[in-house]
Amino acid sequence: YGYLGPCIAFFVSELVMLIIWAGKLSRLGFPLGLLRVTWRPLVATCCIGIALHLIQGASFLWLVPATCFALVVYLLILVLLRTFSASDLELAKEGLSFLQPFLAKWSGQPATLK
């Protein structure tokens, strides 16, 4: 299976973990509603998968920027489908704020901490 073998194994293992945790949450009285939670990421994934499949035979020189562009489009589709709530975005912003000192150090700029 080449490089697809580890990809499939990773996908299956994450799916098993999701099912286990969803069952645990449900037993504790917090049903997850998998379809309600996953339909938006699945739509975005299918869109990007189809687009990347169409450029499958392209040279490596084109695949790298196309894949980076696909990542940006994937995130844009998730935002347009309103996948993330305001609290999700606030938590992501807070979680990513730890990068600021590292980026400042690497770029030689002074870090501004709040």
C-alpha positions as CSV (number, residue, x, y, z in Angstrom):
1,Y,0.0,0.0,0.0
2,G,3.0,2.3,0.1
3,Y,2.4,5.6,1.9
4,L,-1.4,4.9,2.0
5,G,-1.0,2.0,4.5
6,P,0.0,4.3,7.4
7,C,-2.7,6.8,6.4
8,I,-5.4,4.1,6.4
9,A,-4.1,2.7,9.8
10,F,-4.1,6.2,11.3
11,F,-7.7,6.9,10.0
12,V,-9.0,3.6,11.3
13,S,-7.3,4.0,14.7
14,E,-8.7,7.6,15.1
15,L,-12.2,6.4,14.1
16,V,-12.1,3.6,16.7
17,M,-11.0,6.2,19.4
18,L,-13.8,8.5,18.3
19,I,-16.4,5.7,18.6
20,I,-15.0,4.6,22.0
21,W,-15.2,8.2,23.4
22,A,-18.6,8.9,21.9
23,G,-19.9,5.7,23.6
24,K,-18.3,6.8,26.9
25,L,-19.8,10.3,26.6
26,S,-23.2,8.8,25.8
27,R,-23.2,6.5,28.8
28,L,-22.3,9.5,31.0
29,G,-25.4,11.4,29.6
30,F,-23.7,13.6,27.0
31,P,-24.7,12.2,23.6
32,L,-22.3,13.4,20.9
33,G,-24.6,13.2,17.8
34,L,-21.8,12.2,15.4
35,L,-23.6,13.1,12.2
36,R,-24.4,16.6,13.5
37,V,-20.8,17.1,14.5
38,T,-19.0,15.6,11.5
39,W,-21.0,16.5,8.4
40,R,-19.3,19.8,7.8
41,P,-15.7,18.5,8.0
42,L,-16.8,15.6,5.8
43,V,-18.1,17.9,3.1
44,A,-14.9,20.0,3.3
45,T,-12.8,16.8,3.1
46,C,-14.6,15.5,0.1
47,C,-14.2,18.8,-1.7
48,I,-10.5,18.9,-1.1
49,G,-10.1,15.2,-1.8
50,I,-11.7,15.5,-5.2
51,A,-9.6,18.6,-6.1
52,L,-6.4,16.9,-5.0
53,H,-7.4,13.7,-6.9
54,L,-7.7,15.8,-10.1
55,I,-4.1,16.9,-9.9
56,Q,-2.8,13.5,-8.9
57,G,-0.5,13.1,-11.9
58,A,1.1,16.6,-11.6
59,S,4.7,17.1,-10.8
60,F,6.0,17.5,-7.3
61,L,6.7,21.2,-8.1
62,W,2.9,21.7,-8.5
63,L,1.8,19.3,-5.7
64,V,3.4,21.2,-2.8
65,P,1.7,24.6,-3.5
66,A,-1.5,22.9,-4.5
67,T,-1.6,21.0,-1.2
68,C,-0.9,24.2,0.7
69,F,-3.6,26.0,-1.2
70,A,-6.0,23.0,-0.5
71,L,-5.3,23.4,3.2
72,V,-6.3,27.1,3.1
73,V,-9.5,26.2,1.0
74,Y,-10.3,23.5,3.5
75,L,-10.2,25.9,6.4
76,L,-12.2,28.4,4.4
77,I,-14.9,25.9,3.6
78,L,-15.1,25.0,7.3
79,V,-15.5,28.6,8.2
80,L,-18.1,29.2,5.5
81,L,-20.1,26.2,6.7
82,R,-20.0,27.7,10.2
83,T,-18.3,24.7,11.7
84,F,-16.7,26.7,14.5
85,S,-18.6,28.5,17.2
86,A,-17.4,31.8,18.6
87,S,-16.1,30.0,21.7
88,D,-14.3,27.5,19.5
89,L,-12.5,30.3,17.7
90,E,-11.7,32.1,20.9
91,L,-10.2,28.9,22.4
92,A,-8.1,28.4,19.2
93,K,-6.9,31.9,19.4
94,E,-5.9,31.5,23.0
95,G,-4.3,28.1,22.3
96,L,-2.2,29.4,19.4
97,S,-1.0,32.5,21.3
98,F,1.9,30.5,22.7
99,L,3.5,30.6,19.2
100,Q,4.0,34.4,19.4
101,P,7.2,34.3,21.5
102,F,8.7,31.6,19.3
103,L,7.9,33.4,16.1
104,A,9.3,36.6,17.6
105,K,12.5,34.9,18.6
106,W,13.0,33.3,15.2
107,S,12.2,36.5,13.3
108,G,14.3,38.7,15.6
109,Q,11.3,40.8,16.6
110,P,10.5,41.7,20.2
111,A,7.7,39.6,21.7
112,T,4.7,41.4,23.0
113,L,3.0,39.6,25.8
114,K,-0.4,40.6,27.2
